[in-house]
Amino acid sequence: MKRLLIVMLSALFALLLASCTSEDESSDGGAERELRIQIDPAGNEVEMMKTITRQFTERTGIAVKTVVGPAGSSERLNLYRQLFGARSADMDIYQLDIIWPGIFAQHLEDMTPVLGDDAENFLEETLNASQVSGRLVSVPFFINVGVLFYRPSLLQKYGYEDPPTTYEELETMAAAITEGERAAGNDDFWGFVWQGRSYEGLTCNAIEWIASEGGEYFDENGEVTIDSDASVRALERAARWPGWISSPDVVNWMESHGEKEFTNGNAAFLRAWPTAGPRILESAIAGDFAVAPLPSGSARPAASLGGWGLGVSSYSPMKEEAKEFVKFLVSPEILKLRAVEGGLIPPRPDLYLDPEVQEALPTMNQYTEILAAAVARPSTTTQDRYGEVSAVLFTEVHAVLIGKQTAQEALHKIETKTISFME
């Protein structure tokens, strides 16, 4: 059975390499094989990587092939599980979601020596999320963090000068704007849109809500502490929103649904990732949106940390070349290029004040403040059990949002099940 799996995976990868490799990238005639990196098909990633790989090859003589992975995160995760499970040597470098290092740590090289002293120039939270048992198994490539998009014209229309800084203010503003806009004839309008479907996006939202009230999933000793009064307050607050300041259908929405309502002019506030910004700039409200930190609960502002890193496979026949390419990809020069041309937030704060980066990302100053409130999902603590832990969290929280159970019941189940996973 295992041999059959390996044969099937080899065939699948051959198809990926044949159909998704950049056409203008060819191997050096003397090389037995090109260095291979799996990349994201989103945005203009493919075109940017063509430019970047060409530069690297010209400088080093090392030829690189880019292999475009599945668009969906879940599909890519499943592909990686299969490839690592088969100890495939077909891929050298993988783009890794920030929550995956713990899942794949045993299959990845330690990149600590690759960064060396340069590690101090990276955002500490991204490095912490990329370490497993003291090993840096993924080097931060670009980052995401939860933000609040809003419509300045609507705030001004209803007498508000600034975006909300607390969830109480958000509720007050969203309720007033919802009532006014619906009374004016827009029956599709809701004040606040977010991700309420039972999936990873809801985990991100729930982690933000709970942290903003002073709760946490695990304490500093690794003990499960999510079943707390702070967590109860957070979930009870969010459970009020559907049908009041948010559409009743928000419990079925992912990022694309809320973004669509916001860009169609049917919402005042949108919880999203910064990567939504370029799409909003191309929408009907391009001249009427701004970005702010997510509101604070009774304890603090909190924003889920997202993003992607680069890991080198332990099964690669070109480990040293792969590490050299990763170091090139996370250099200031290349991360600046990706920020300017791709709108991707670099994991190096030393680039945030660069004039060209600020011109390409006008909201970079806000992101500096927002990143200070970043909270990581518990992936490094739970490691290869993270998928199960997250599924329990978003499933039980979703049941609270649709009124099937109380916050107390949900949190007791989450804590009990998580403890059983970690035993």
C-alpha positions as a printed NumPy array, in Angstrom:
array([[  0.   ,   0.   ,   0.   ],
       [  2.829,   2.387,   0.906],
       [  4.623,   1.609,  -2.36 ],
       [  1.412,   2.341,  -4.275],
       [  1.072,   5.669,  -2.444],
       [  4.612,   6.662,  -3.363],
       [  4.005,   5.778,  -7.014],
       [  0.781,   7.799,  -7.051],
       [  2.475,  10.807,  -5.398],
       [  5.363,  10.672,  -7.857],
       [  2.89 ,  10.728, -10.719],
       [  1.005,  13.637,  -9.137],
       [  4.19 ,  15.621,  -8.663],
       [  5.297,  14.913, -12.199],
       [  2.032,  16.45 , -13.399],
       [  2.508,  19.47 , -11.129],
       [  6.044,  19.972, -12.351],
       [  5.017,  19.65 , -15.972],
       [  1.971,  21.901, -15.831],
       [  2.833,  24.485, -13.208],
       [  6.508,  25.222, -13.695],
       [  7.474,  28.663, -14.929],
       [  8.168,  28.352, -18.646],
       [ 11.102,  30.728, -18.7  ],
       [ 12.995,  28.864, -15.992],
       [ 15.274,  26.18 , -17.368],
       [ 17.938,  24.113, -15.74 ],
       [ 21.625,  24.746, -16.047],
       [ 22.869,  22.35 , -18.699],
       [ 25.382,  20.841, -16.301],
       [ 22.987,  20.379, -13.408],
       [ 21.348,  17.035, -12.77 ],
       [ 18.256,  18.701, -11.355],
       [ 16.906,  22.167, -10.595],
       [ 16.166,  23.403,  -7.101],
       [ 12.396,  23.151,  -6.597],
       [ 10.166,  25.408,  -4.532],
       [  6.431,  25.128,  -4.006],
       [  4.663,  28.503,  -4.224],
       [  1.25 ,  30.031,  -3.689],
       [ -0.878,  30.811,  -6.778],
       [ -2.52 ,  33.831,  -5.107],
       [ -2.138,  37.398,  -6.368],
       [  0.897,  37.999,  -8.548],
       [  3.069,  35.511,  -6.679],
       [  3.872,  33.484,  -9.792],
       [  5.111,  36.499, -11.761],
       [  7.11 ,  37.853,  -8.827],
       [  8.814,  34.515,  -8.288],
       [  9.816,  34.375, -11.944],
       [ 11.737,  37.63 , -11.455],
       [ 13.222,  36.55 ,  -8.125],
       [ 14.357,  33.104,  -9.245],
       [ 15.949,  34.589, -12.352],
       [ 17.962,  36.989, -10.179],
       [ 19.095,  34.172,  -7.907],
       [ 20.182,  31.974, -10.816],
       [ 22.137,  34.832, -12.401],
       [ 24.009,  35.428,  -9.141],
       [ 24.647,  31.844,  -8.07 ],
       [ 24.308,  29.635, -11.136],
       [ 21.732,  27.538,  -9.27 ],
       [ 18.683,  26.892, -11.459],
       [ 15.264,  26.997,  -9.787],
       [ 11.888,  25.606, -10.744],
       [  8.721,  27.02 ,  -9.153],
       [  5.868,  24.584,  -8.679],
       [  2.455,  26.157,  -8.113],
       [  0.605,  24.437,  -5.286],
       [ -3.143,  24.101,  -4.722],
       [ -4.959,  27.381,  -4.1  ],
       [ -6.794,  26.145,  -1.017],
       [ -4.901,  25.941,   2.266],
       [ -6.611,  22.677,   3.256],
       [ -5.787,  21.069,  -0.092],
       [ -2.169,  22.132,   0.188],
       [ -1.962,  20.833,   3.754],
       [ -3.243,  17.44 ,   2.627],
       [ -0.73 ,  17.349,  -0.252],
       [  2.124,  18.154,   2.126],
       [  1.004,  15.428,   4.529],
       [  1.148,  12.909,   1.707],
       [  4.512,  14.072,   0.374],
       [  6.206,  14.167,   3.764],
       [  4.565,  10.898,   4.745],
       [  6.115,   9.298,   1.666],
       [  9.491,  11.006,   2.403],
       [  9.372,  12.469,  -1.084],
       [ 12.596,  14.002,  -2.415],
       [ 10.776,  15.75 ,  -5.28 ],
       [ 10.444,  19.093,  -3.488],
       [ 13.2  ,  21.066,  -1.765],
       [ 11.431,  24.131,  -0.332],
       [  7.85 ,  24.41 ,   0.893],
       [  5.773,  27.496,   1.623],
       [  4.288,  26.833,   5.046],
       [  1.31 ,  28.408,   6.767],
       [  2.381,  29.908,  10.077],
       [  0.343,  27.245,  11.905],
       [  2.052,  24.289,  10.17 ],
       [  5.612,  24.19 ,  11.622],
       [  4.474,  22.015,  14.523],
       [  2.762,  19.611,  12.138],
       [  5.788,  19.098,   9.874],
       [  8.736,  19.821,  12.178],
       [ 10.126,  16.287,  12.002],
       [ 10.401,  16.573,   8.209],
       [ 12.115,  19.975,   8.104],
       [ 15.652,  21.269,   8.5  ],
       [ 16.654,  23.576,  11.356],
       [ 17.054,  27.021,   9.787],
       [ 18.54 ,  28.707,  12.866],
       [ 22.098,  28.686,  11.446],
       [ 20.796,  30.019,   8.124],
       [ 19.472,  33.228,   9.681],
       [ 22.222,  33.532,  12.275],
       [ 22.458,  37.052,  13.751],
       [ 20.012,  38.328,  11.118],
       [ 17.209,  36.723,  13.16 ],
       [ 17.168,  39.793,  15.403],
       [ 15.811,  41.787,  12.431],
       [ 12.668,  39.661,  12.194],
       [  9.42 ,  40.199,  14.086],
       [  9.775,  38.158,  17.26 ],
       [  6.221,  36.794,  17.137],
       [  6.797,  35.28 ,  13.697],
       [  9.992,  33.572,  14.82 ],
       [  8.305,  32.194,  17.931],
       [  5.493,  30.751,  15.82 ],
       [  8.063,  29.114,  13.527],
       [ 10.064,  27.345,  16.231],
       [  9.444,  23.827,  17.494],
       [ 11.483,  22.449,  20.394],
       [ 14.112,  25.137,  19.9  ],
       [ 14.44 ,  24.502,  16.154],
       [ 13.522,  27.171,  13.602],
       [ 11.839,  24.934,  11.025],
       [ 10.296,  27.732,   8.961],
       [ 11.725,  31.142,   8.084],
       [  9.07 ,  33.924,   8.041],
       [  8.374,  35.049,   4.457],
       [  5.388,  37.385,   4.756],
       [  2.847,  38.053,   7.45 ],
       [ -0.831,  38.659,   7.943],
       [ -2.653,  39.938,  10.986],
       [ -6.314,  40.581,  11.733],
       [ -7.394,  44.169,  11.003],
       [-10.529,  46.29 ,  10.91 ],
       [-11.463,  47.879,   7.572],
       [-14.043,  50.655,   7.8  ],
       [-15.893,  53.24 ,   5.706],
       [-14.918,  56.793,   6.809],
       [-17.863,  58.346,   4.949],
       [-20.362,  56.303,   6.95 ],
       [-18.69 ,  57.173,  10.234],
       [-18.855,  60.86 ,   9.35 ],
       [-22.459,  60.558,   8.221],
       [-23.474,  59.268,  11.645],
       [-21.349,  61.666,  13.66 ],
       [-18.302,  59.556,  14.466],
       [-14.854,  61.084,  14.005],
       [-12.706,  58.015,  14.623],
       [-13.01 ,  54.248,  14.249],
       [-13.922,  52.245,  17.359],
       [-11.176,  51.362,  19.809],
       [-13.265,  48.973,  21.923],
       [-15.838,  46.328,  21.08 ],
       [-18.454,  48.327,  22.981],
       [-17.804,  51.283,  20.687],
       [-17.921,  48.986,  17.663],
       [-21.312,  47.646,  18.725],
       [-22.671,  51.156,  19.319],
       [-21.461,  52.485,  15.962],
       [-22.437,  49.402,  13.981],
       [-25.914,  49.338,  15.5  ],
       [-26.554,  53.02 ,  14.753],
       [-25.261,  52.791,  11.182],
       [-27.176,  49.565,  10.522],
       [-30.423,  51.104,  11.725],
       [-29.897,  54.262,   9.678],
       [-28.875,  52.583,   6.434],
       [-31.647,  50.01 ,   6.553],
       [-34.192,  52.724,   7.327],
       [-32.885,  54.577,   4.254],
       [-33.763,  51.594,   2.078],
       [-30.699,  49.358,   2.023],
       [-32.171,  46.122,   3.365],
       [-28.904,  44.297,   2.684],
       [-26.866,  46.509,   5.004],
       [-25.208,  45.264,   8.194],
       [-22.798,  47.187,  10.399],
       [-20.119,  44.572,  10.99 ],
       [-19.095,  41.599,   8.842],
       [-16.636,  38.865,   9.808],
       [-15.896,  35.143,   9.462],
       [-18.406,  32.978,  11.321],
       [-18.394,  29.698,   9.427],
       [-17.152,  26.58 ,  11.22 ],
       [-13.572,  26.593,   9.841],
       [-10.078,  27.92 ,  10.571],
       [-11.184,  31.517,  10.021],
       [-13.487,  31.245,  13.028],
       [-10.576,  29.955,  15.106],
       [ -8.713,  33.177,  14.233],
       [-11.687,  35.311,  15.264],
       [-12.274,  33.365,  18.478],
       [ -8.615,  33.63 ,  19.504],
       [ -8.874,  37.424,  19.036],
       [-12.091,  37.711,  21.041],
       [-10.776,  35.596,  23.909],
       [ -7.372,  37.293,  24.089],
       [ -9.019,  40.728,  24.063],
       [-10.804,  39.789,  27.291],
       [ -7.605,  38.522,  28.9  ],
       [ -8.196,  34.833,  28.214],
       [ -5.748,  32.383,  26.699],
       [ -5.851,  28.857,  25.321],
       [ -2.702,  27.7  ,  27.143],
       [ -0.8  ,  29.325,  29.969],
       [  2.974,  29.795,  29.971],
       [  3.415,  26.291,  31.398],
       [  1.435,  24.673,  28.592],
       [ -1.643,  24.013,  30.724],
       [ -5.042,  24.339,  29.008],
       [ -6.791,  27.402,  30.476],
       [ -9.398,  28.342,  27.882],
       [-12.373,  27.537,  30.134],
       [-12.348,  30.867,  31.967],
       [-14.597,  33.81 ,  32.786],
       [-12.706,  35.904,  30.239],
       [-13.455,  33.385,  27.493],
       [-17.125,  33.261,  28.507],
       [-17.402,  37.046,  28.221],
       [-15.79 ,  36.981,  24.794],
       [-18.059,  34.309,  23.317],
       [-21.225,  35.737,  24.843],
       [-20.416,  39.097,  23.289],
       [-19.847,  37.637,  19.814],
       [-23.016,  35.531,  20.065],
       [-25.049,  38.768,  20.254],
       [-23.905,  40.005,  16.873],
       [-25.712,  37.764,  14.308],
       [-29.092,  39.339,  13.577],
       [-28.206,  42.538,  15.46 ],
       [-25.15 ,  44.258,  13.968],
       [-24.22 ,  41.368,  11.652],
       [-26.233,  39.404,   9.14 ],
       [-27.796,  36.205,  10.522],
       [-25.945,  34.52 ,   7.649],
       [-22.545,  35.586,   9.002],
       [-22.382,  32.185,  10.718],
       [-21.94 ,  30.711,   7.213],
       [-19.417,  33.261,   5.929],
       [-15.745,  32.966,   5.112],
       [-13.409,  35.833,   4.149],
       [-14.78 ,  36.199,   0.63 ],
       [-18.386,  36.613,   1.777],
       [-17.754,  39.491,   4.163],
       [-15.356,  41.142,   1.755],
       [-18.023,  41.025,  -0.971],
       [-20.601,  42.708,   1.267],
       [-18.105,  45.36 ,   2.32 ],
       [-16.964,  46.181,  -1.224],
       [-20.58 ,  46.26 ,  -2.422],
       [-21.298,  49.007,   0.101],
       [-23.357,  46.832,   2.421],
       [-21.23 ,  47.092,   5.561],
       [-19.504,  49.716,   7.676],
       [-16.868,  47.485,   9.296],
       [-15.035,  44.39 ,   8.084],
       [-12.729,  42.114,  10.065],
       [-10.218,  40.778,   7.529],
       [ -6.556,  40.284,   6.665],
       [ -4.433,  43.055,   5.092],
       [ -4.333,  41.05 ,   1.855],
       [ -7.926,  42.179,   1.279],
       [ -6.643,  45.724,   0.779],
       [ -5.541,  45.428,  -2.874],
       [ -8.907,  43.902,  -3.825],
       [-10.805,  46.651,  -2.025],
       [ -8.729,  49.196,  -3.952],
       [-10.167,  47.754,  -7.151],
       [-13.779,  47.848,  -5.912],
       [-16.581,  50.412,  -5.982],
       [-15.521,  51.788,  -2.568],
       [-11.851,  52.231,  -3.498],
       [-11.823,  55.86 ,  -2.369],
       [-13.775,  55.274,   0.823],
       [-12.068,  52.813,   3.14 ],
       [ -9.405,  52.856,   5.83 ],
       [ -7.673,  50.42 ,   8.177],
       [ -7.557,  50.393,  11.961],
       [ -6.49 ,  47.966,  14.699],
       [ -9.144,  45.547,  15.846],
       [-11.016,  46.84 ,  18.899],
       [ -9.987,  46.064,  22.436],
       [-11.967,  44.01 ,  24.888],
       [-11.8  ,  44.654,  28.616],
       [ -8.126,  43.627,  28.692],
       [ -6.348,  44.532,  25.461],
       [ -6.521,  44.724,  21.659],
       [ -5.714,  41.389,  20.017],
       [ -5.211,  40.345,  16.392],
       [ -4.562,  36.823,  15.156],
       [ -1.176,  36.37 ,  13.578],
       [ -1.145,  34.804,  10.132],
       [  1.32 ,  34.519,   7.314],
       [  3.636,  32.095,   5.547],
       [  7.18 ,  30.882,   5.935],
       [  9.713,  28.795,   4.047],
       [ 10.894,  25.363,   5.119],
       [ 13.579,  23.108,   3.659],
       [ 12.695,  19.432,   3.366],
       [ 14.913,  16.977,   5.211],
       [ 14.495,  14.68 ,   2.206],
       [ 15.839,  17.201,  -0.295],
       [ 18.943,  16.137,  -2.233],
       [ 19.89 ,  19.833,  -2.447],
       [ 19.644,  21.005,   1.168],
       [ 22.534,  23.47 ,   1.072],
       [ 21.355,  25.08 ,  -2.176],
       [ 17.829,  25.267,  -0.769],
       [ 19.043,  27.005,   2.386],
       [ 21.02 ,  29.482,   0.286],
       [ 17.889,  30.272,  -1.744],
       [ 15.757,  30.716,   1.4  ],
       [ 18.33 ,  33.158,   2.787],
       [ 18.139,  35.082,  -0.497],
       [ 14.311,  35.097,  -0.429],
       [ 14.154,  36.647,   3.054],
       [ 16.847,  39.244,   2.418],
       [ 15.821,  42.909,   2.754],
       [ 16.187,  43.346,  -1.005],
       [ 13.708,  40.6  ,  -1.921],
       [ 11.233,  41.236,   0.902],
       [ 11.122,  44.892,  -0.138],
       [ 10.442,  43.87 ,  -3.74 ],
       [  7.588,  41.621,  -2.58 ],
       [  6.124,  44.432,  -0.459],
       [  6.29 ,  46.976,  -3.283],
       [  5.114,  44.708,  -6.097],
       [  2.914,  42.282,  -4.201],
       [  1.579,  44.301,  -1.269],
       [  2.898,  41.646,   1.134],
       [  3.834,  42.727,   4.653],
       [  7.473,  41.778,   5.323],
       [  8.398,  40.071,   8.601],
       [ 11.274,  42.553,   8.991],
       [ 10.226,  45.747,  10.844],
       [ 13.335,  47.5  ,   9.518],
       [ 11.536,  47.747,   6.16 ],
       [  8.39 ,  49.411,   7.515],
       [  9.845,  52.929,   7.311],
       [ 11.261,  52.47 ,   3.823],
       [  9.726,  55.24 ,   1.607],
       [  9.022,  52.868,  -1.294],
       [  7.361,  50.333,   1.004],
       [  5.241,  53.046,   2.586],
       [  4.231,  54.32 ,  -0.831],
       [  3.148,  50.822,  -1.889],
       [  1.503,  50.12 ,   1.487],
       [  0.065,  53.466,   2.655],
       [ -1.346,  51.822,   5.789],
       [  2.06 ,  50.482,   6.884],
       [  2.136,  52.824,   9.871],
       [ -1.139,  51.329,  11.136],
       [  0.198,  47.817,  10.639],
       [  3.14 ,  48.592,  12.899],
       [  0.676,  49.349,  15.701],
       [ -1.534,  46.394,  14.775],
       [  1.352,  43.922,  14.831],
       [  2.122,  44.956,  18.388],
       [ -1.204,  43.348,  19.358],
       [ -0.605,  40.112,  17.447],
       [ -1.49 ,  36.818,  19.127],
       [ -0.502,  33.43 ,  17.772],
       [ -2.78 ,  30.445,  17.472],
       [ -1.644,  27.553,  19.711],
       [  0.09 ,  25.647,  16.918],
       [  3.561,  25.402,  18.455],
       [  2.119,  24.076,  21.722],
       [ -0.166,  21.538,  20.09 ],
       [  2.241,  20.681,  17.218],
       [  0.858,  17.817,  15.113],
       [ -2.448,  17.877,  17.038],
       [ -3.169,  21.483,  16.066],
       [ -5.651,  20.539,  13.354],
       [ -7.759,  18.583,  15.836],
       [ -7.524,  21.28 ,  18.508],
       [ -8.54 ,  24.014,  16.069],
       [-11.428,  21.909,  14.762],
       [-12.76 ,  21.479,  18.292],
       [-12.482,  25.212,  18.915],
       [-14.25 ,  26.4  ,  15.766],
       [-16.898,  23.661,  15.958],
       [-17.895,  24.407,  19.539],
       [-17.694,  28.199,  19.103],
       [-19.887,  27.932,  16.006],
       [-22.472,  26.052,  18.069],
       [-22.546,  29.044,  20.439],
       [-23.002,  31.504,  17.576],
       [-26.02 ,  29.59 ,  16.208],
       [-27.584,  29.212,  19.65 ],
       [-27.148,  25.461,  20.092],
       [-25.206,  25.729,  23.346],
       [-24.02 ,  28.257,  25.898],
       [-20.541,  29.714,  26.046],
       [-19.904,  27.845,  29.302],
       [-20.892,  24.52 ,  27.738],
       [-18.716,  25.124,  24.7  ],
       [-15.629,  26.106,  26.669],
       [-15.924,  23.11 ,  28.982],
       [-16.017,  20.811,  25.934],
       [-13.096,  22.613,  24.291],
       [-10.904,  22.358,  27.383],
       [-11.812,  18.724,  28.086],
       [-11.196,  17.598,  24.515],
       [ -7.962,  19.562,  24.194],
       [ -6.583,  17.997,  27.357],
       [ -7.375,  14.549,  25.96 ],
       [ -5.553,  15.411,  22.709],
       [ -2.472,  16.557,  24.603],
       [ -2.165,  13.5  ,  26.854]])
